[in-house]
Amino acid sequence: MTAVSMAGAKTRTDSGRGRSRSFFSSMGFVRRACLVLLMVALVAVPLMQAHAAPGTQSIAMGSGGHKLQIRSDGTLWAWGYNSHGQLGLGDTTDRLVPTQAGTDTDWASVAAGGYAGVGHSLALKDDGTLWAWGYNNYGQLGLGDTTNRTVPTQVGTGSDWVSVTSGRHHSLAIKADGTLWVWGYNYFGQLGLGDTTNRTVPTQVGTDTDWAQAAGNSYSSYAIKTGGALWAWGYNAYGQLGLSDTTNRTAPTQVGADTDWAIIGCGESFAVGIRSDGTLWTWGDNANGQLGHGDTTGRNVPTQVGTDATWAQAEGGSRHVIAVRTDGTLWAWGLNYAGNLGLGDTDDRWVPTQVGTGSGWAFPVAGVNDSGALKADGSAWLWGYNLENHLGFGMGAPSRFVNPALLAAPPVLAAIGDKTVDELAELTFTATATDADLPANTLAYSLAAGAPAGAAIDGATG
């Protein structure tokens, strides 16, 4: 319920910073591998490609109250709760605004797990290495022990990881060869290893080599194979495994016989999936109408939401869902205690309800009582619970954001036109950053590669 699942296949374009990286000519190992693993789903749902993960940013929202973002330059930023070092900043001090973690510029995708202020973080780099930090009481960092980490720490020495995701206190990842690996808390069999023993290092699930996508919620796990079959295991008290009963499973079990699943997401005790025809399906706990069927009755098998076949992405929070359609519109339903649906109020909704009237939305994320989404232009928007100022807008912000609020997007500079070398020598300009892809009151700029020899930017005056 926490990560932009296709962030590894993003494009990186750094306009304004004097360089760009094309998708095919120089995309990293993680991008190439993710492209192969997800090709089946993308080919099956061509309309979804336009509004899948945007090409400039990746974002994750943990149920533990911390947020992670990879920006267009490959830098990693974190904010929110930090009681166990889950922000990766070398300490346990909360941050109320996005703060850069280290100086590396090769981060590719992020995932965030945890609950009630306790969280762990996972990330992949462009070179296919896997990194973890934060709370580690159950071995969910995969580092062979149960010691917390306050800075990103490499998991093993492998460089063939292509995707990573997390549940509350367990982690799942897929390698380039299509194998599935798990570690962390396993009380309900959510690791899928046939037992209930925790693991402190990545451990392979079976021997299959055709896993394409994975997701985890509180104590359950889900995965889609390259052929489109959906599998589930772990805790099942609410029927969230979709297996027509409430019996836990300790090994992957196929959900029905269909082989047209394209996307799987999940909330605290429910699941949401999209099929290759663009239809939306939900199952599990429905106490607050989070399944979107117009009632509060739980379902123990995948049940279609309405009749529309235009769904592109969906992600579950604690008891709510944020989704995007193929036309780029944003939709929400379920629990709305803190305005986490972004609909301007705090009333629950039992059916999908459009957020605003605009389009251009690309990828949704959801936490406990907070939510977010990336737009196709790379801008990041957040809303919902902010009583302790952990949403990222700093001290003194409202305790609830009941509408999407702009957190980060690239600053826009007006064109200055052609200038001679003499004119450039004393060129002065004013730029207004209408939002914050950088910390407040700062601006980043650089000379283009084709600038005249000897041209420079004055570090003191800009």
N, C-alpha and C positions, 0 to 999 in steps of 0.2 A: 504494500500500500504506500510505498514511499519513493519510488524512483522512476525517473524517465527511462523506460525500458529500452528505448532504441537510441539512447544518447551516444552509444558507441559508434553508430553509423552516421554521425553528424558531419556536416561540412564545416570547415573553419575558414571564415573570411574576416580579415582584420583591416577593413577599410579605415583610413584615418591613422593607422599605425604604420603605413608604408609597406605592407606586405600582404599577400594573400596566399592561401594554400588551397590548391584545387583538389577536388574530391578524389579523382582517380590517379593523378600523377604523383601525389606525395602523401596520400592518406596513410595513417599508421596501421600497424598490424591489427589492432583492435577494430578499426573501421572496416578493413577488408574482411575479416573473419565474421563480424556481425552481419555484414552485407550478405554473405553466403548463407548464414544460418537463417536469416529472416526473409530470404528471397521468396520462399514458398508462400508465405503470408502476403507479401507485397504484390506478387504477381496475381494471387487469387483475389485481392481487393485493390484493383488499380486506383479507384477513387480515393482510397485512404492515403495514398502517398503524398498528396498535396498538403495534408494536415497531420502528418506524423510528426515526430520530434523535429523542431526547427533546427536549422543548420548552424546556429551560433551559440547556443547555451544548453546546459543540462542542469536540472534542479531536482532536489530530493527534500521531502518533508517528513521527518521522523515523528512517530507517535510519542517519543520521549520529549518532544518540544524543541528539537534543534533542527536547523535547516542547513543545507549544503547547496552550493551553486558552482558550476564550472562556467566561466565566462568565455567570450569569443576568442580571447588570447590564450586559452588553456590554463589560466590561473584558477586556483581553488579558493572559495570564500565560504565562511561559516558564521552562524549567529544563532542566538537563542540559549537554551539551557546548556550548561557545561559542567555539571556536577562530577562527571567521571572522565573529563577530558575529551568528550565526543566531538568537540569543535576542532581538535587537532592543533591547538595553538600553544601547546606546551604548558598549560596551566588548567585550573578548574574554575576560572572566573567566567560568569555569563557575559555574553556580548549582546548589546541591544541594537547594533547595526552590523551589516555585513563587514567582516574583517578577513583580510587575506591570510591564508594558512601557508606559510613558507613562501618561497619565491619560484617554485617550479612552474613551467608553462607547458607541461605535456600531459595534463590530466584529461581523461576522455569521458568517464561516466562515474556517477556516484549513487550510493544507496544509503538509507538511514533507517535504523531499527530502534527498538526500545519502547518504553512506556513510562508515563508519569514522571518525567524529568530525568529518567535513567535511559541512556541511549548509547548505541555504538554506530560507527560509520565504516563504510566500505567504499573503495574506489578502484578504478582501473586507470592505468596510464596508457599512452599511445603505443608503448612497446609491448603491451600485453601483460605487464606485471600487475599483481593484485596487492592492495594495501588496506590496512585496517587500523582502527584506533577507537578509544572510548571504553565503555563498560565491558568487562570480560569475565564476569562471575561464572558463566557457563561454558567458557571457551569459545564464544561466538566470534572472536577475532581470528581464530584459526592459527594461533601462534604457538600452540603446544603447551599452554599454561592457562591460568585464570587470573593473570595480573593485568590490571587496566593499563592503557597506554594513552598518553596525552599528545602524541604526535603521530602522524602517519608512519606505520611500520610495515615493511614488506612481508607478505605471507609466503613463506617458502622462497624458492628461487626460480620458479617457473615463469615463462613469458608467453604463455599460450592461452591465457584467459580471455574470453570474449564478452562475457556478461556476468553481472553480479547483482543480487537482490537480497532482501532480508525480511524475516518475520520479526516478532517481538524480540526474541533472544536467540534466534537461530539464523543461519546464513546459507544461501544457495548460490552456486555459480556454475557456468558452463564453459568448457574448454573448446578450443578450435576443432578438436576431433569429434565434437558432439557428445562428449561424456558429461554427466551431471555429478556435481560434488557438493557435499553438505557438511555442516559442522555447527556446534553449539548445543543449545538446550533441546532435549529429546524426550521429555516426560510423557508426551502423548504420541510418540512415534513420528513426530513431524519431520524427522530427518530421512525417513523412508528406508531405513537400513534393516528392518525386520525386528527391531528391539526398541527399548526405551532408555538406552544408555547414552549419556552425553558424549560428544566428541570435541576434542580441542584442536584438531587439525582437519583440513579438508579430506573427506572420505568419499570414495566413489559410490554412487548408488547403482547397484547392479553392474551389468556389463554393456548395456545398450550404448550406441554411439549415434543416436539420431534425435537427441534432445535439442530443441530450438529456442525455447523460452521458459522462464520459471518465475514464480511469484510466491510470496509468503505473507500470511497474516499472523494473528496472535500465536496460534499453536497449530496451524495447518499449512500445507504446502500444495502447490499446483505447478503443472508443467505441460507444455505442448510439444509434441514431437514434430519432426519435419514433415510427416505425412498428414498433419492436421488433427491427430488424435489428442484428446485431453485426458490428463491423469491427475489424481488427487490422493492425499494421504494425511494422516495426523488426526487432530481433534475434530469431532463430528457431532457434538451434542446438539447443534442447531440444524443439522443436515447440510452444513456448509461444504461438504465434499461432493454433494450432488449425486450420491449413490443410492438414493431412495430409502435411506435408513439413518439412524443416528449412532451407528457403531464406529468407533475409532478404527483407523487402519495404520499399520506400521510399515507398510510397503506401498509403492505406487500402484494404484488401482484405476483402471480405465473408467472414465465417466461416460456411460452409454457406449454406443458403437459408431457415432458420427466421426468423420474425419475432415471436418471443414472448419475447425476452430482456428482463428487467426490471432486473437489477442486474449490474454487472461489477466485480470486484475482482481484485487480482493480488498475487503474491509476487515474490521475486527473479527467478525464471526459470519461473514457472508462473502460471496464471490460474484464477480461480474465478468462476463465474457462477450466477445464479439465474433461472429462467424464470418466466413469469407464472403457471404452475400450482404454483409453490412447490417444484419439484424443483431439486436442486443438481448442478452439473456442474463438472468440473475437467479440466485438461490441462497438459502441459509436464513439467518436471523433477519427479522423484519419488524422489530419492535417499534421503529420510528418511520416506517414506510420506505426504508432505504432500498428495497427491491424494486420500487417504482411501479407497482401493480395497482395502486389505488386503494390499498388496504394495509393492515399490519399483520397479516397471516404469513408465517414462515413457509418456505418451500424447501423440499429436500431433493429436488431434481431441477436441472436448468429449465427455466420458464421464460418464454419470450416476453419482452416488455413492449407492449403495443404491437404495431404492424410495420413500423418504419424500417427501412433498410438503408439508412443513411448515416449510421454510426461509425465513427472513425477511431475514437479513443475513449477509454473510460477508466476511472480509478476510484477506489473506495477509501473512505476515511474510517473513523471509528464507527459511525452509523449514518454516513451520508455518501453520496456519489457525485463526482464532478465528471462531466463528459463533453466531448466535442463531436460535432457532426461533420460530414464531408464538405459542407458549405462553410465551415469555419465558425459556426455559431457555438456558443457555450451554454451548457445545460446543467441543472443541479436538482437534487431531491434528497429527502430523508431528514435527519435531525438538523435543526437550525438554531440550536441553543444560543450560539454566540454570533449569529449572522454568517455562519460558515457556508451557507449556500450562495451568498453574494446577491441576494434578491432585494436588499433594502429594508429587511425586517428580520424578525427572529421567529417566524412561524414555520413549523415543519411543512414539508410538501411530500405527498405520497405518490406523485407522478412526476416525470421529467418536466421541468419548468425552465424556460429560457432565461438566461442571465443577461439583462440588458437587451439591446437590439442590434448590436454590432456583430461583425464577423472578424475574421483574421486570427481567431484563436487556434492554437496548434496542439498543445499538449497539457493535460490537467494533472495536478498532484493534490493529495489530500492528507491531512493529519488527523488529530483527534477531533478538535473543534475549530480547526483552521484549514484553509484551502489555498490553492494557488494555480496559476496557469501561465504558460509561455505563449506569446503571440508569434506569428510567423515572422515578424520583424525582429525577433530576438528579445523583445521587452518582457520583463517578469512582473507579474501582478500577484498580490497576496491579499487575503481578507479573512475575517473571523476573529477568534479569541485573541486578545492582546492585553489581558489584565496586568501582566507583569512585563509588558513592553518587549516581548520576545519575538514579535512578528517581523521586526527588522526596521521599524520606522523611528527608533530612538526614544529617549526619555520624553514623557509628556504626551505621547500619542494617545489617541482614544483607546479605551479599554476593549472596544469592539469595532471592527470595520465591517459594516453590513453590505458594503459594495466593494467590488474589486478596486484596489488601490495600487498605483504604479510604484513599484519598488526600484526597478533597474531597467535601463535601456541605454543604448549608445548615445552620447551627447551628439547633437547635430550642429555643425558649423556652417555658416553662410559662405557661399563661394566668394573668393576675393578677386577672381579674374586673373588675367595674365599680368605679370609684373616683370620689369627688367631687374637685373642684378642690383643696380643702384637703388631701385625702389624697395627691393627686398631687404636691403641693408638696415633700414630703420622702420620696417613694417610693424605696425601695431594694430591689434584687432581685439574685439571683445566677443567672448563666446558665452552663451548661456546654456548650462546643462539643465534641461527641464526635468530630468530624472537622474538617478544615480547609478550608473554602471561603475562608478568609482565612489569612494567615500565622499560625504558631503563637503562641498566647497573646494573640490579639487578637480583638475582637468588634465587629461593626458593628451599630448599631441607630439607629432614627429615630422621630420622632413621626408618627403617622398624620395624614392630611390633615384629619381631623375633630377633632383635638385642640383643647382650649379655647384661646381667645385668650390670649396671654401665656405659654403653657406652653413650657418649654424644657428641654434636656438639659444638665446641667453638664459641660463639656468635660473637667474635671479628675477628677471623681469618677464621671461617668456617672449 
